[in-house]
Amino acid sequence: MSDAAEQLLSWTVGDVRVTRVAEVVIPVPRDYMVPGITDAEIEAQRPWVGPFFDAEGALLLSFHTLVVESGDTTIVVDTCVGVDTPRIAPGDPTFPDRLAAVIDGGLGGVDVVLCTHLHFDHVGWNTRTLDGRIVPTFPNARYLIGRAELDFLDADDDSHEVRVPSVDPLLAAGLVDVIDTGTVDGTVDGTVTGTGAGHRITDEVRTIPAPGHTPGHVAVLIESAGQAALISGDTFHTPLQLTRPELAATRFDWDEAMAVETRRRLIERYVGTDTLLIGTHFPPPTAGRVRRDERGTWLAS
């Protein structure tokens, strides 16, 4: 396990605490994830973007869970890769124990597991195999999955193969709450429309619609005691997409144009504000505030 995966980070957002627990951090060829990034571009942005690329210019991709403690509710946002099914990224069998160590009550102390979407690297530890049986990793939690995500999974699970190991056992156990992930009106202030305005988990934590990467993809907004943070999900795979939001994860985005629109909308909503952006795939420092100057738009950590 790399130093970046071992590094435990946490942030306080008002009365809410967010803790990053990484499974793995791996270098990924840039053109595989977000084609179009050049060496010259990385060098031009080096003062702030350096930690997110390795010495050879490969994109450092972090697979981590974010533990959100809001009042008496402990929320796990995404569950990383897992080890029961071969994946592009290698899972780490020590991850559940490392995750349990930072949660009061261990894995049984988790109240809610939120799946921002149903790709393999976000649901891999929804379950695990014990004594030859697939069981929920978080036995006392309700698992929140978007209705649009389940519908999409019914239509196409070929590329990620998550239904059998990571979703069906939870449905069979009656542990899934299907939520409405909401719609957006396309304005830069992120106003949501209709009855589906995301899902409120606690008074301080709610999902906001961020479609494009998948149909029901969500980000997570934390608002507490006058402070705010946004957990990005796969709206961003690298902070360089703040500078160039048109860069798309072409192998993985369901609708590239919509993903770009969502990215632009969230950038315009939060640039220059005190809202902390916590990247779901960003290696350390993982979080920062969105700023704009003569260099363009960037992440100030």
C-alpha positions as CSV (number, residue, x, y, z in Angstrom):
1,M,0.0,0.0,0.0
2,S,1.3,3.4,-0.9
3,D,2.0,6.3,1.5
4,A,-0.9,8.2,-0.1
5,A,-3.2,5.3,0.7
6,E,-2.0,5.0,4.2
7,Q,-2.4,8.8,4.9
8,L,-5.5,9.4,7.0
9,L,-7.1,12.8,6.3
10,S,-10.0,14.4,8.0
11,W,-11.9,17.7,7.8
12,T,-14.3,19.5,10.1
13,V,-17.3,21.2,8.4
14,G,-19.2,23.0,11.1
15,D,-20.4,20.2,13.4
16,V,-19.7,17.5,10.8
17,R,-16.5,15.5,10.6
18,V,-15.3,13.9,7.3
19,T,-12.6,11.3,7.3
20,R,-10.8,9.8,4.2
21,V,-9.9,6.1,4.4
22,A,-8.1,5.0,1.2
23,E,-8.1,1.5,-0.2
24,V,-5.4,2.1,-2.9
25,V,-3.8,4.9,-4.8
26,I,-2.5,3.9,-8.3
27,P,-1.0,5.7,-11.2
28,V,-3.2,5.6,-14.3
29,P,-2.2,6.7,-17.8
30,R,-3.7,10.0,-18.5
31,D,-5.1,9.1,-21.9
32,Y,-6.9,6.1,-20.3
33,M,-8.9,8.3,-17.9
34,V,-9.1,11.8,-19.3
35,P,-7.6,12.1,-22.8
36,G,-6.3,15.5,-23.8
37,I,-3.9,16.4,-20.9
38,T,-0.5,17.3,-22.1
39,D,2.9,17.4,-20.3
40,A,3.1,21.1,-21.0
41,E,-0.3,21.6,-19.4
42,I,0.7,19.8,-16.2
43,E,3.9,21.8,-16.1
44,A,2.1,25.1,-16.5
45,Q,-0.2,24.2,-13.6
46,R,2.6,22.5,-11.5
47,P,2.5,24.8,-8.5
48,W,-0.9,23.4,-7.5
49,V,-1.5,20.3,-9.6
50,G,1.8,18.5,-8.8
51,P,0.5,16.2,-6.0
52,F,-2.1,14.7,-8.3
53,F,0.4,13.3,-10.8
54,D,3.4,11.1,-10.4
55,A,6.9,12.0,-11.6
56,E,6.2,10.4,-15.0
57,G,3.0,12.4,-15.5
58,A,0.6,9.6,-14.8
59,L,-2.6,10.5,-13.1
60,L,-2.7,9.4,-9.5
61,L,-6.1,8.0,-8.8
62,S,-7.2,7.5,-5.2
63,F,-9.9,4.9,-4.3
64,H,-11.2,5.9,-0.9
65,T,-14.2,6.0,1.3
66,L,-15.4,9.1,3.1
67,V,-16.8,8.6,6.5
68,V,-19.2,11.4,7.4
69,E,-20.3,11.9,11.0
70,S,-23.3,14.1,11.3
71,G,-24.9,14.2,14.8
72,D,-25.7,10.6,15.8
73,T,-25.5,9.4,12.1
74,T,-22.5,7.8,10.6
75,I,-22.5,7.8,6.8
76,V,-20.1,5.9,4.5
77,V,-19.9,7.5,1.1
78,D,-18.9,4.9,-1.5
79,T,-17.1,1.7,-0.6
80,C,-14.2,1.4,-3.0
81,V,-13.0,-1.6,-5.1
82,G,-13.2,-4.8,-3.0
83,V,-11.4,-8.1,-3.6
84,D,-14.1,-10.6,-4.6
85,T,-14.2,-9.8,-8.3
86,P,-11.2,-9.0,-10.5
87,R,-11.1,-5.3,-11.3
88,I,-9.0,-2.7,-13.1
89,A,-7.7,-1.5,-9.8
90,P,-6.4,-3.9,-7.2
91,G,-8.4,-4.1,-4.0
92,D,-6.9,-4.3,-0.6
93,P,-8.1,-7.1,1.8
94,T,-7.0,-5.0,4.8
95,F,-9.3,-2.2,3.9
96,P,-12.4,-3.2,6.0
97,D,-10.3,-3.5,9.2
98,R,-8.6,-0.1,8.5
99,L,-12.0,1.4,7.9
100,A,-13.5,-0.1,11.0
101,A,-10.7,1.3,13.1
102,V,-11.8,4.9,12.5
103,I,-15.5,4.3,13.1
104,D,-17.0,4.3,16.6
105,G,-18.5,0.8,16.8
106,G,-16.6,-0.5,13.8
107,L,-18.4,-1.6,10.7
108,G,-21.5,-2.2,12.7
109,G,-21.6,1.4,13.7
110,V,-22.3,2.6,10.2
111,D,-25.9,3.8,9.8
112,V,-26.0,4.7,6.2
113,V,-24.0,3.7,3.1
114,L,-24.5,6.1,0.2
115,C,-23.6,4.9,-3.3
116,T,-23.0,8.0,-5.4
117,H,-23.4,5.6,-8.4
118,L,-23.0,2.0,-9.2
119,H,-19.5,1.6,-10.8
120,F,-17.3,-1.1,-9.5
121,D,-14.9,1.2,-7.6
122,H,-17.7,2.7,-5.6
123,V,-19.6,-0.4,-4.5
124,G,-16.9,-3.1,-4.1
125,W,-17.0,-3.3,-0.4
126,N,-20.8,-3.0,-0.2
127,T,-20.5,-6.7,0.6
128,R,-17.7,-9.2,1.4
129,T,-17.3,-12.9,1.6
130,L,-17.3,-14.6,5.0
131,D,-17.3,-18.3,5.5
132,G,-18.1,-18.7,1.8
133,R,-21.1,-16.4,1.9
134,I,-21.6,-13.0,0.5
135,V,-22.7,-10.7,3.4
136,P,-23.2,-7.0,3.8
137,T,-20.0,-5.3,5.0
138,F,-22.0,-2.9,7.1
139,P,-24.6,-5.1,8.8
140,N,-26.6,-2.4,10.5
141,A,-26.6,0.1,7.7
142,R,-29.3,1.2,5.2
143,Y,-27.8,1.3,1.7
144,L,-29.0,4.3,-0.4
145,I,-29.0,3.7,-4.2
146,G,-30.6,6.0,-6.7
147,R,-33.6,4.8,-8.7
148,A,-32.0,5.9,-11.9
149,E,-28.9,4.0,-11.1
150,L,-30.8,0.7,-10.5
151,D,-32.7,1.3,-13.8
152,F,-29.4,1.9,-15.6
153,L,-27.9,-1.3,-14.0
154,D,-30.9,-3.3,-15.4
155,A,-30.1,-1.9,-18.9
156,D,-26.3,-2.3,-18.9
157,D,-24.1,-4.0,-16.3
158,D,-21.7,-5.5,-18.8
159,S,-18.8,-3.1,-18.2
160,H,-18.8,-3.0,-14.4
161,E,-20.4,-6.3,-13.3
162,V,-21.5,-5.0,-10.0
163,R,-25.1,-6.4,-9.7
164,V,-24.3,-10.0,-8.5
165,P,-21.5,-9.3,-6.0
166,S,-22.4,-5.8,-4.8
167,V,-26.1,-5.0,-5.2
168,D,-28.3,-8.2,-5.4
169,P,-27.3,-9.5,-1.9
170,L,-28.3,-6.2,-0.4
171,L,-31.7,-6.2,-2.2
172,A,-32.3,-9.7,-1.1
173,A,-31.5,-8.8,2.5
174,G,-33.9,-5.8,2.3
175,L,-31.2,-3.3,3.2
176,V,-31.6,-1.0,0.2
177,D,-33.5,2.3,0.3
178,V,-34.1,3.4,-3.3
179,I,-33.8,7.2,-3.5
180,D,-34.8,9.9,-6.0
181,T,-31.5,11.5,-7.1
182,G,-33.2,14.6,-8.6
183,T,-32.9,16.7,-11.7
184,V,-31.2,20.0,-12.5
185,D,-32.4,23.0,-14.4
186,G,-29.1,23.8,-16.0
187,T,-28.5,27.2,-14.4
188,V,-25.2,28.0,-12.9
189,D,-26.5,28.3,-9.3
190,G,-27.3,24.6,-9.2
191,T,-31.0,25.1,-8.6
192,V,-32.9,21.8,-8.6
193,T,-36.3,21.4,-10.0
194,G,-39.4,19.3,-9.6
195,T,-40.1,17.0,-6.7
196,G,-36.8,15.1,-7.1
197,A,-34.4,17.6,-5.5
198,G,-31.9,15.1,-4.2
199,H,-32.2,13.2,-1.0
200,R,-31.7,14.5,2.6
201,I,-29.8,12.1,4.8
202,T,-29.6,14.3,7.9
203,D,-30.3,17.9,8.5
204,E,-26.7,18.6,7.5
205,V,-26.1,16.2,4.7
206,R,-27.9,15.7,1.4
207,T,-27.3,14.5,-2.1
208,I,-27.4,16.9,-5.1
209,P,-28.0,15.7,-8.7
210,A,-24.8,15.5,-10.8
211,P,-25.8,13.4,-13.8
212,G,-23.6,12.6,-16.8
213,H,-21.0,10.2,-15.5
214,T,-24.0,7.9,-15.0
215,P,-27.8,8.8,-15.2
216,G,-28.3,9.0,-11.5
217,H,-24.9,10.1,-10.3
218,V,-24.9,12.4,-7.2
219,A,-22.5,14.6,-5.3
220,V,-22.9,15.1,-1.6
221,L,-23.5,18.5,0.0
222,I,-22.6,19.1,3.7
223,E,-23.9,22.3,5.3
224,S,-23.4,22.8,9.0
225,A,-23.0,25.8,11.3
226,G,-22.3,28.2,8.4
227,Q,-19.8,26.0,6.7
228,A,-20.1,23.8,3.6
229,A,-18.3,21.0,1.7
230,L,-19.1,19.1,-1.5
231,I,-18.1,15.5,-2.0
232,S,-17.6,15.3,-5.7
233,G,-18.3,11.7,-6.6
234,D,-17.1,11.1,-10.2
235,T,-18.0,14.6,-11.4
236,F,-14.2,15.1,-11.2
237,H,-11.5,12.4,-11.7
238,T,-8.7,14.9,-11.5
239,P,-8.5,18.5,-10.2
240,L,-7.2,19.6,-13.6
241,Q,-10.8,19.3,-14.8
242,L,-11.4,22.5,-12.8
243,T,-9.1,24.2,-15.2
244,R,-10.4,22.3,-18.2
245,P,-13.9,21.0,-17.5
246,E,-14.3,19.8,-21.1
247,L,-11.9,17.0,-20.3
248,A,-14.1,13.9,-20.0
249,A,-13.5,10.4,-18.7
250,T,-14.3,9.0,-22.1
251,R,-14.1,5.3,-21.1
252,F,-16.4,5.7,-18.2
253,D,-18.8,8.6,-18.7
254,W,-22.3,7.6,-19.8
255,D,-23.0,11.0,-21.4
256,E,-19.8,13.1,-21.9
257,A,-21.7,16.3,-22.8
258,M,-23.9,16.1,-19.8
259,A,-20.9,15.3,-17.5
260,V,-19.1,18.4,-18.8
261,E,-22.2,20.5,-18.3
262,T,-22.5,19.2,-14.7
263,R,-18.9,20.0,-14.1
264,R,-19.2,23.5,-15.4
265,R,-22.3,24.1,-13.3
266,L,-20.7,23.0,-10.1
267,I,-17.5,25.0,-10.8
268,E,-19.5,28.2,-11.3
269,R,-21.6,27.5,-8.2
270,Y,-18.6,27.1,-5.9
271,V,-15.7,29.0,-7.4
272,G,-14.6,31.8,-5.0
273,T,-16.7,30.5,-2.1
274,D,-15.6,28.9,1.1
275,T,-17.2,25.5,0.2
276,L,-14.6,22.8,0.6
277,L,-14.4,20.5,-2.5
278,I,-13.5,16.9,-1.4
279,G,-12.5,14.9,-4.5
280,T,-13.7,11.3,-4.4
281,H,-10.7,10.2,-6.6
282,F,-8.2,12.9,-5.6
283,P,-5.1,11.7,-3.7
284,P,-3.7,13.8,-0.8
285,P,-4.3,16.6,-0.2
286,T,-7.7,15.4,-1.6
287,A,-9.6,18.6,-0.7
288,G,-9.4,22.3,-1.3
289,R,-11.4,25.4,-2.4
290,V,-12.1,26.3,-6.0
291,R,-10.4,29.5,-7.0
292,R,-10.0,31.5,-10.2
293,D,-7.1,33.8,-11.2
294,E,-4.9,34.6,-14.2
295,R,-4.0,30.8,-14.3
296,G,-7.6,29.9,-14.7
297,T,-9.7,27.9,-12.3
298,W,-7.8,25.7,-9.8
299,L,-7.9,24.0,-6.4
300,A,-6.4,25.8,-3.5
301,S,-5.5,23.2,-0.8
